[in-house]
Amino acid sequence: MTAKKIPARTPYPANLDQRKAFILSTVVYEYVATAEPVGSQTLTQKYNLGVSSATIRNEMAELEAAGYLVQPHTSAGRVPSDAGYRTYVDRLMEPETLPSDETKRIRDEFRAASRELDGVIEQAARLVGQLSRNFAFMVAPSRDTQTFRHVQLIWLSERAALAVIVTSGGVATQSHFEHATDVTADDLTRLSNRLNAEFANAPMRDLDARRIVATVRDGGFSEEIAQAVESAFRGAIRSQEPVIASSGTQHLLDQPEFQDLRKLRSILRIIEEQKRLYELVADSMNDEGASAKIGHELGSDDITECSVVTVPYNLGDDTVGVLAILGPRRMPYARLMALAEGTAQSLNRHFTEADR
């Protein structure tokens, strides 16, 4: 078998020439495929590297001394270190494109998806979990990053009403309120129209209480109604803990790295806590395109056997959330980064179309 051609992305680090880079790339490629430590004999037999087994053995020893490879056991082959994976991802990895069948599946899934934001985010997490065969999670947009679409005040009785506020991406909140002043259905329709005209396409975070109350008062409604409507808007605007949609926990059980139940329990504790998941990827909101955090870069001793591939996604022109894939460090980075980017692009298109 011939190793995949790895394009040279110069300059290499000072202790990594082109031959060492090619051997490191091949070790990563083989270890990702087999989950078995890689020895020089394996590389000689399976790959056409153009050098002798002794040369490969010496080069691997030097790669280990430089910190790119580690030897799990004295008699075993070698596996990539965090630094080896990082160098591979940043300098040696050949980017991939998604297969046409997966591109079509992603496109079709979003075409049939709900127009409500929460449903779309959950569906995206399930889809990425299935396609990646890893744990996938999505940081959903907070409502104060969205724009106002419309409000509908629904008459329930002379003294009760329901406020339905819809934001960009199809997010809807409902708020029931009661009042002492008699109000007709026509009154509420008139007030709804007034609010929709006043706040059309305004960022939710810019809808302050005084502006909302003044708009209701100027329409001839009582202070009580003004305060009730303002309270409904406040509920829709209020920032909350980041909402995480996730899928694919069962795929971690299939990974050889996680057969140690102690390691698996530590990882499961993290992925069960939304706040900790959010902290793993929060700084990825500012990235351009897909990126990866590897092993110790995740900042937790409980999860050093893992890596996370992330990509931000948009609502309109604003970056509002993150799509992430968590799995073993021995993951096919190029494929998962292509999957993440392809899904994020389809998600962006879906939200753009939903907002029209």
C-alpha positions in Angstrom: 0.0 0.0 0.0 1.3 3.5 -0.9 1.0 6.3 1.6 -1.2 9.2 0.8 0.8 12.0 -0.7 1.3 14.7 1.9 1.8 18.2 0.5 4.8 20.0 2.0 3.7 23.1 3.9 7.0 24.9 4.5 8.7 26.0 6.5 8.9 22.9 8.7 10.0 23.3 12.3 13.8 23.3 12.6 13.9 19.7 13.8 11.6 18.3 11.1 13.0 17.9 7.6 10.9 16.7 4.6 11.6 13.0 5.2 10.8 13.1 8.9 7.6 15.0 8.0 6.6 12.3 5.6 7.3 9.5 8.1 5.3 11.4 10.8 2.4 11.8 8.4 2.5 8.1 7.6 2.6 7.2 11.3 -0.5 9.3 11.9 -2.3 7.9 8.9 -1.6 4.3 10.0 -2.4 4.8 13.6 -5.7 6.5 12.9 -6.6 3.6 10.6 -5.6 0.7 12.9 -5.4 2.1 16.5 -2.2 0.0 16.9 1.2 1.5 17.7 3.2 1.8 14.5 6.7 0.2 14.0 9.3 0.6 11.3 8.6 -2.8 10.0 5.0 -2.0 9.4 5.9 1.1 7.5 8.4 -0.8 5.4 6.0 -3.5 4.5 2.8 -1.4 3.9 4.2 1.8 2.5 6.5 2.8 -0.2 8.7 5.3 1.6 11.7 4.8 -0.6 14.2 4.2 2.3 15.4 1.2 4.3 13.8 -0.2 7.4 16.9 0.8 9.4 16.6 4.4 8.1 12.9 4.5 9.1 13.8 3.1 12.5 16.4 5.8 13.1 14.1 8.6 11.9 11.3 7.4 14.2 13.7 7.4 17.1 14.7 11.0 16.3 11.0 12.0 15.9 10.4 10.5 19.4 13.4 12.4 20.8 12.0 15.6 19.3 8.6 15.0 21.0 6.5 14.1 17.9 6.1 10.4 18.7 5.8 8.5 21.9 6.4 4.8 22.7 3.6 3.4 24.9 5.6 0.2 25.8 9.3 -0.7 25.4 8.6 -3.4 22.8 5.8 -1.6 21.1 5.8 0.7 18.1 5.2 4.4 18.3 2.1 6.6 18.3 1.8 10.4 17.7 2.1 12.8 20.6 0.0 15.9 21.0 2.8 17.8 19.3 2.9 15.2 16.5 -0.9 15.5 15.9 -0.6 19.3 16.0 2.2 19.4 13.5 0.3 17.0 11.3 -3.0 19.1 11.4 -1.3 22.5 11.0 1.5 21.7 8.5 1.2 18.3 6.9 -2.4 17.2 6.6 -3.9 17.2 3.1 -7.4 18.8 3.3 -10.3 16.6 2.2 -13.7 17.3 0.7 -16.9 15.5 1.7 -18.0 12.6 -0.5 -20.9 13.6 -2.7 -23.3 11.2 -1.0 -22.7 12.8 2.4 -23.0 16.3 0.9 -26.3 15.3 -0.5 -27.5 13.8 2.7 -26.7 16.9 4.7 -28.4 19.1 2.1 -31.5 16.9 2.1 -31.7 16.7 5.9 -31.7 20.5 6.2 -34.1 20.9 3.3 -36.6 18.8 5.3 -35.7 20.3 8.7 -38.0 22.3 11.0 -37.9 26.1 10.7 -37.6 26.4 14.4 -34.1 27.0 15.6 -34.1 24.5 18.5 -35.3 21.7 16.3 -32.7 22.5 13.6 -29.9 22.5 16.1 -30.9 19.2 17.6 -31.2 17.7 14.1 -27.8 19.0 13.1 -26.2 17.4 16.2 -27.8 14.0 15.5 -26.7 14.2 11.8 -23.1 15.0 12.6 -23.0 12.3 15.3 -24.2 9.7 12.8 -21.8 10.8 10.1 -18.7 11.2 12.2 -19.3 8.2 14.4 -18.2 10.4 17.3 -19.8 12.6 19.9 -21.2 15.7 18.3 -22.6 18.8 20.0 -23.9 22.2 19.1 -23.8 25.4 21.0 -27.2 27.0 20.2 -27.4 30.8 19.7 -28.5 32.8 22.7 -31.6 34.8 21.9 -30.0 38.2 22.4 -27.8 37.5 19.3 -31.0 37.4 17.1 -33.2 39.9 15.5 -36.9 40.6 16.1 -39.2 39.1 13.5 -42.7 39.6 14.8 -45.0 39.5 17.8 -48.6 38.2 17.9 -50.8 39.2 20.9 -53.6 36.6 21.1 -56.9 37.4 22.8 -57.9 34.7 25.3 -60.6 36.7 27.2 -61.3 40.3 28.2 -58.7 40.0 30.9 -56.2 37.5 29.5 -53.9 37.3 26.5 -50.9 35.4 25.1 -47.8 37.0 23.6 -45.9 35.0 21.0 -42.6 36.6 20.0 -40.7 35.2 17.1 -37.0 36.0 16.4 -34.7 35.2 13.4 -34.1 31.5 12.9 -37.7 30.8 13.9 -37.2 30.9 17.7 -40.6 31.5 19.4 -41.4 32.3 23.0 -44.8 32.4 24.6 -45.9 34.4 27.6 -49.4 34.4 29.2 -50.5 37.6 31.0 -53.6 38.8 32.7 -54.8 42.4 33.1 -57.6 44.3 34.9 -58.4 46.5 31.8 -60.9 45.1 29.3 -59.1 44.6 25.9 -60.7 43.3 22.7 -59.1 41.0 20.1 -59.0 43.9 17.6 -57.2 46.0 20.2 -54.5 43.3 20.5 -54.2 43.0 16.7 -53.7 46.8 16.4 -51.0 46.7 19.1 -49.3 43.8 17.5 -49.1 45.6 14.2 -47.8 48.7 15.9 -45.0 46.7 17.7 -44.1 44.9 14.5 -43.8 48.1 12.5 -41.7 49.8 15.3 -39.2 47.0 15.9 -38.9 45.3 12.5 -35.5 43.6 12.1 -34.2 45.2 15.3 -31.5 43.3 17.3 -33.3 41.7 20.3 -30.6 43.1 22.6 -31.5 46.6 21.5 -35.1 46.4 22.6 -34.9 48.1 26.0 -37.8 48.4 28.4 -38.4 52.1 28.0 -38.7 51.8 24.2 -41.2 49.0 24.5 -43.3 50.7 27.2 -43.4 54.0 25.2 -44.5 52.2 22.1 -47.4 50.6 23.9 -48.4 53.8 25.7 -48.3 55.8 22.5 -50.8 53.4 21.0 -53.3 54.5 23.7 -53.0 51.4 25.9 -52.8 51.4 29.7 -49.7 51.3 31.8 -50.7 47.8 32.9 -50.8 46.5 29.3 -47.5 48.3 28.6 -45.8 46.6 31.6 -47.2 43.1 30.6 -46.0 43.4 27.0 -42.6 44.6 28.2 -42.3 41.6 30.5 -43.1 39.3 27.6 -40.3 40.9 25.5 -37.9 40.7 28.5 -38.5 37.0 28.7 -37.7 36.6 25.0 -34.5 38.8 25.3 -33.1 37.4 28.6 -29.7 35.7 28.1 -29.6 32.2 29.6 -26.9 29.5 30.2 -25.6 28.4 26.8 -27.9 25.7 25.4 -26.1 22.5 24.1 -27.7 20.0 21.8 -25.7 16.7 21.6 -25.7 13.3 20.1 -23.6 10.2 19.7 -22.3 9.4 23.2 -22.7 5.7 22.3 -20.0 6.0 19.7 -17.3 6.6 22.4 -17.9 3.1 23.6 -16.7 1.8 20.2 -13.3 3.5 20.5 -10.4 1.3 21.7 -9.0 4.2 23.7 -12.0 4.3 25.9 -12.3 0.6 26.9 -10.7 1.7 30.2 -13.9 2.5 32.2 -12.1 5.0 34.4 -11.2 7.1 31.4 -14.6 6.7 29.9 -16.3 7.8 33.2 -14.2 11.0 33.3 -15.1 11.8 29.7 -18.8 11.1 30.3 -18.9 13.4 33.3 -17.6 16.2 31.2 -20.0 15.7 28.3 -23.0 15.5 30.7 -22.3 19.1 31.9 -23.3 21.7 29.5 -21.2 24.4 31.1 -18.0 22.3 30.7 -18.8 21.5 27.1 -19.3 25.1 26.4 -16.0 26.0 28.0 -14.2 23.6 25.7 -15.3 25.4 22.6 -16.3 29.0 23.6 -13.2 30.6 22.1 -13.9 28.9 18.8 -16.6 31.4 18.1 -13.9 33.7 16.7 -12.3 31.1 14.4 -12.5 31.2 10.6 -13.4 27.8 9.4 -12.8 24.5 11.2 -10.0 24.0 13.8 -8.9 21.4 16.2 -7.9 21.2 19.9 -5.8 18.2 20.7 -5.3 16.4 24.0 -3.8 18.7 26.6 -4.9 21.7 24.6 -8.4 21.1 26.0 -7.2 22.2 29.4 -8.5 19.3 31.4 -6.6 16.2 32.7 -9.9 14.2 32.4 -10.0 14.6 28.7 -6.4 14.4 27.5 -7.2 11.3 25.4 -9.6 13.4 23.3 -9.6 16.0 20.6 -12.3 18.4 19.5 -12.9 19.6 16.0 -15.0 22.9 15.9 -16.4 25.3 13.4 -18.5 28.4 14.1 -21.8 29.0 12.3 -23.9 32.0 11.5 -27.3 33.6 11.5 -27.1 36.1 8.7 -23.8 37.9 9.0 -23.3 37.2 12.8 -21.5 34.2 14.2 -23.9 32.8 16.8 -22.9 29.3 17.7 -20.4 26.4 17.4 -20.6 22.9 15.9 -18.2 20.5 17.6 -17.1 16.9 17.2 -15.4 15.2 20.2 -13.6 11.9 19.9 -10.2 10.2 20.5 -7.0 12.0 19.6 -6.7 9.3 17.0 -9.4 10.8 14.8 -9.4 11.4 11.0 -8.9 15.2 11.3 -9.2 16.1 7.7 -12.4 14.2 7.2 -14.0 15.5 10.4 -13.0 19.1 9.6 -14.5 18.7 6.2 -17.7 17.3 7.7 -17.9 20.1 10.3 -17.4 22.8 7.7 -19.9 21.3 5.2 -22.5 21.0 7.9 -22.0 24.5 9.1 -22.3 25.9 5.5 -25.6 24.0 5.1 -26.8 25.3 8.4 -26.0 28.9 7.4 -27.9 28.5 4.2 -30.9 27.0 6.0 -31.0 29.9 8.4 -30.7 32.4 5.6 -33.6 30.8 3.7 -35.7 30.6 6.9 -35.2 34.3 7.6 -36.6 35.3 4.2 
